[in-house]
């Protein structure tokens, strides 16, 4: 089993209901167990417009390799009406594979660790809630990375 972390976000429709359904879908993935989930957080869009996002992070234990897990995440997004009209467009559901064990990967469709996770308060705060001492290869511990995103607006909702 590999520990994987998935970032969840939504800012269209009913984001709270969508994230609840997404957690349920993650828990139902084959060869995968939802171990823990963070609180929900409200954050402003980055490099985009539209309403605030609701965000969270899920910790999974999975036998799926990174590529198969990504395919599963994209299927969950599609089931929730995810469209990709342009980069950083508002979305009904966004599922980002942040980390997949110690996997290092750089392909056109998947980079691990996620290339911007250390720059995003909406990822780091919920991830720190679950695993503050987690080491992001080449970046440092999650708890130590929070200082760099202190200027980004984020609110823990519980």
DRENDO-1510 file (C-alpha; in Angstrom, 1 decimal, always signed):
<recs>
REC; n; res; u; v; w
REC; 1; UNK; +0.0; +0.0; +0.0 .
REC; 2; UNK; +1.1; +3.5; -0.8 .
REC; 3; UNK; +0.1; +6.7; +1.0 .
REC; 4; UNK; -1.2; +9.3; -1.5 .
REC; 5; UNK; -2.5; +12.8; -0.9 .
REC; 6; UNK; -5.2; +14.3; -3.0 .
REC; 7; UNK; -6.1; +18.0; -3.1 .
REC; 8; UNK; -9.8; +18.7; -3.5 .
REC; 9; UNK; -11.3; +22.0; -4.7 .
REC; 10; UNK; -14.6; +23.4; -6.0 .
REC; 11; UNK; -16.1; +26.8; -6.6 .
REC; 12; UNK; -19.1; +26.3; -8.9 .
REC; 13; UNK; -22.5; +24.8; -8.0 .
REC; 14; UNK; -22.7; +23.6; -4.4 .
REC; 15; UNK; -19.0; +23.2; -3.5 .
REC; 16; UNK; -19.7; +21.7; +0.0 .
REC; 17; UNK; -22.0; +19.0; -1.4 .
REC; 18; UNK; -19.6; +18.3; -4.2 .
REC; 19; UNK; -16.6; +17.9; -1.9 .
REC; 20; UNK; -18.7; +15.5; +0.3 .
REC; 21; UNK; -19.6; +13.5; -2.8 .
REC; 22; UNK; -15.9; +13.5; -3.9 .
REC; 23; UNK; -14.7; +12.2; -0.5 .
REC; 24; UNK; -17.3; +9.4; -0.9 .
REC; 25; UNK; -16.1; +8.6; -4.4 .
REC; 26; UNK; -12.5; +8.5; -3.2 .
REC; 27; UNK; -13.4; +6.1; -0.4 .
REC; 28; UNK; -15.1; +3.9; -3.0 .
REC; 29; UNK; -12.1; +3.6; -5.4 .
REC; 30; UNK; -10.9; +0.0; -5.9 .
REC; 31; UNK; -7.8; -1.1; -4.0 .
REC; 32; UNK; -7.9; +2.2; -2.0 .
REC; 33; UNK; -8.9; +3.3; +1.4 .
REC; 34; UNK; -9.7; +6.9; +2.5 .
REC; 35; UNK; -7.6; +7.1; +5.7 .
REC; 36; UNK; -8.2; +10.7; +6.7 .
REC; 37; UNK; -9.7; +14.0; +5.4 .
REC; 38; UNK; -8.9; +17.5; +6.4 .
REC; 39; UNK; -11.3; +20.2; +7.4 .
REC; 40; UNK; -12.7; +22.4; +4.7 .
REC; 41; UNK; -11.0; +25.7; +3.9 .
REC; 42; UNK; -12.3; +28.7; +2.0 .
REC; 43; UNK; -9.7; +30.4; -0.3 .
REC; 44; UNK; -9.6; +33.1; -3.0 .
REC; 45; UNK; -9.0; +32.0; -6.6 .
REC; 46; UNK; -5.3; +32.2; -7.6 .
REC; 47; UNK; -4.5; +33.4; -11.1 .
REC; 48; UNK; -8.3; +33.2; -11.9 .
REC; 49; UNK; -11.6; +34.8; -11.2 .
REC; 50; UNK; -14.9; +33.6; -9.9 .
REC; 51; UNK; -16.2; +32.8; -6.4 .
REC; 52; UNK; -14.1; +31.6; -3.5 .
REC; 53; UNK; -13.1; +27.9; -3.5 .
REC; 54; UNK; -13.7; +25.3; -0.9 .
REC; 55; UNK; -10.6; +23.1; -0.5 .
REC; 56; UNK; -9.5; +20.1; +1.4 .
REC; 57; UNK; -7.0; +17.3; +1.3 .
REC; 58; UNK; -7.6; +13.5; +1.5 .
REC; 59; UNK; -5.1; +11.0; +2.7 .
REC; 60; UNK; -5.4; +7.6; +0.9 .
REC; 61; UNK; -3.9; +4.2; +1.2 .
REC; 62; UNK; -3.9; +2.7; -2.3 .
REC; 63; UNK; -2.5; -0.2; -4.3 .
REC; 64; UNK; -3.1; +1.9; -7.5 .
REC; 65; UNK; +0.0; +3.2; -9.2 .
REC; 66; UNK; +0.1; +7.0; -9.7 .
REC; 67; UNK; -1.1; +6.9; -13.3 .
REC; 68; UNK; -4.1; +4.7; -12.5 .
REC; 69; UNK; -5.0; +6.8; -9.5 .
REC; 70; UNK; -4.8; +9.9; -11.7 .
REC; 71; UNK; -7.2; +8.3; -14.2 .
REC; 72; UNK; -9.6; +7.5; -11.4 .
REC; 73; UNK; -9.4; +11.1; -10.1 .
REC; 74; UNK; -10.2; +12.4; -13.6 .
REC; 75; UNK; -13.2; +10.1; -13.8 .
REC; 76; UNK; -14.5; +11.4; -10.5 .
REC; 77; UNK; -14.1; +15.0; -11.8 .
REC; 78; UNK; -15.9; +14.2; -15.1 .
REC; 79; UNK; -18.8; +12.6; -13.1 .
REC; 80; UNK; -19.2; +16.0; -11.4 .
REC; 81; UNK; -19.2; +18.0; -14.6 .
REC; 82; UNK; -15.6; +19.1; -14.6 .
REC; 83; UNK; -14.9; +21.2; -17.8 .
REC; 84; UNK; -11.5; +22.5; -18.8 .
REC; 85; UNK; -12.2; +25.5; -21.0 .
REC; 86; UNK; -9.0; +27.3; -20.1 .
REC; 87; UNK; -6.2; +27.2; -17.5 .
REC; 88; UNK; -7.4; +27.9; -13.9 .
REC; 89; UNK; -11.0; +28.2; -15.0 .
REC; 90; UNK; -13.6; +28.0; -12.2 .
REC; 91; UNK; -14.6; +24.4; -11.7 .
REC; 92; UNK; -17.3; +22.2; -10.2 .
REC; 93; UNK; -14.5; +19.8; -8.9 .
REC; 94; UNK; -10.8; +19.7; -9.1 .
REC; 95; UNK; -8.8; +16.7; -7.8 .
REC; 96; UNK; -5.1; +17.0; -7.8 .
REC; 97; UNK; -2.7; +14.1; -7.0 .
REC; 98; UNK; -0.3; +15.9; -4.7 .
REC; 99; UNK; +1.9; +13.0; -3.6 .
REC; 100; UNK; +2.0; +9.3; -4.2 .
REC; 101; UNK; +4.4; +7.8; -1.7 .
REC; 102; UNK; +8.0; +8.6; -2.7 .
REC; 103; UNK; +7.1; +8.6; -6.4 .
REC; 104; UNK; +9.1; +11.2; -8.5 .
REC; 105; UNK; +7.5; +11.7; -11.9 .
REC; 106; UNK; +7.6; +14.2; -14.6 .
REC; 107; UNK; +5.4; +13.4; -17.6 .
REC; 108; UNK; +3.2; +15.6; -19.8 .
REC; 109; UNK; +0.1; +14.4; -17.8 .
REC; 110; UNK; +1.5; +14.0; -14.2 .
REC; 111; UNK; +4.2; +15.6; -12.1 .
REC; 112; UNK; +4.9; +14.2; -8.6 .
REC; 113; UNK; +5.2; +15.8; -6.2 .
REC; 114; UNK; +2.7; +18.3; -7.6 .
REC; 115; UNK; +4.8; +21.1; -8.9 .
REC; 116; UNK; +3.0; +24.0; -7.2 .
REC; 117; UNK; +1.8; +22.4; -3.9 .
REC; 118; UNK; +4.5; +24.3; -1.9 .
REC; 119; UNK; +3.1; +27.6; -3.3 .
REC; 120; UNK; -0.5; +27.2; -2.4 .
REC; 121; UNK; -2.0; +27.9; +1.0 .
REC; 122; UNK; -5.2; +26.0; +0.0 .
REC; 123; UNK; -3.0; +22.9; -0.3 .
REC; 124; UNK; -0.5; +23.4; +2.5 .
REC; 125; UNK; -3.0; +24.3; +5.3 .
REC; 126; UNK; -5.2; +21.2; +4.9 .
REC; 127; UNK; -2.1; +19.0; +4.2 .
REC; 128; UNK; -0.5; +20.4; +7.4 .
REC; 129; UNK; -3.6; +19.4; +9.3 .
REC; 130; UNK; -3.1; +15.8; +8.3 .
REC; 131; UNK; +0.7; +15.5; +8.0 .
REC; 132; UNK; +2.7; +18.6; +9.3 .
REC; 133; UNK; +6.0; +16.7; +9.4 .
REC; 134; UNK; +5.6; +15.2; +5.9 .
REC; 135; UNK; +8.7; +16.0; +3.8 .
REC; 136; UNK; +8.1; +17.3; +0.3 .
REC; 137; UNK; +11.1; +16.3; -1.6 .
REC; 138; UNK; +13.3; +19.2; -2.5 .
REC; 139; UNK; +11.0; +21.7; -0.6 .
REC; 140; UNK; +11.0; +20.8; +3.1 .
REC; 141; UNK; +8.5; +19.8; +5.7 .
REC; 142; UNK; +4.9; +20.9; +5.2 .
REC; 143; UNK; +4.7; +22.8; +8.4 .
REC; 144; UNK; +7.8; +24.8; +7.4 .
REC; 145; UNK; +6.4; +25.7; +4.0 .
REC; 146; UNK; +3.4; +27.5; +5.5 .
REC; 147; UNK; +5.4; +30.7; +6.2 .
REC; 148; UNK; +5.9; +31.3; +2.5 .
REC; 149; UNK; +2.1; +31.4; +1.8 .
REC; 150; UNK; +1.2; +33.5; +4.8 .
REC; 151; UNK; -0.1; +36.3; +2.6 .
REC; 152; UNK; -2.7; +34.1; +0.8 .
REC; 153; UNK; -6.2; +34.5; +2.1 .
REC; 154; UNK; -7.5; +31.2; +3.6 .
REC; 155; UNK; -10.1; +30.4; +6.3 .
REC; 156; UNK; -10.6; +27.1; +8.0 .
REC; 157; UNK; -14.3; +26.2; +8.1 .
REC; 158; UNK; -14.1; +23.0; +10.1 .
</recs>
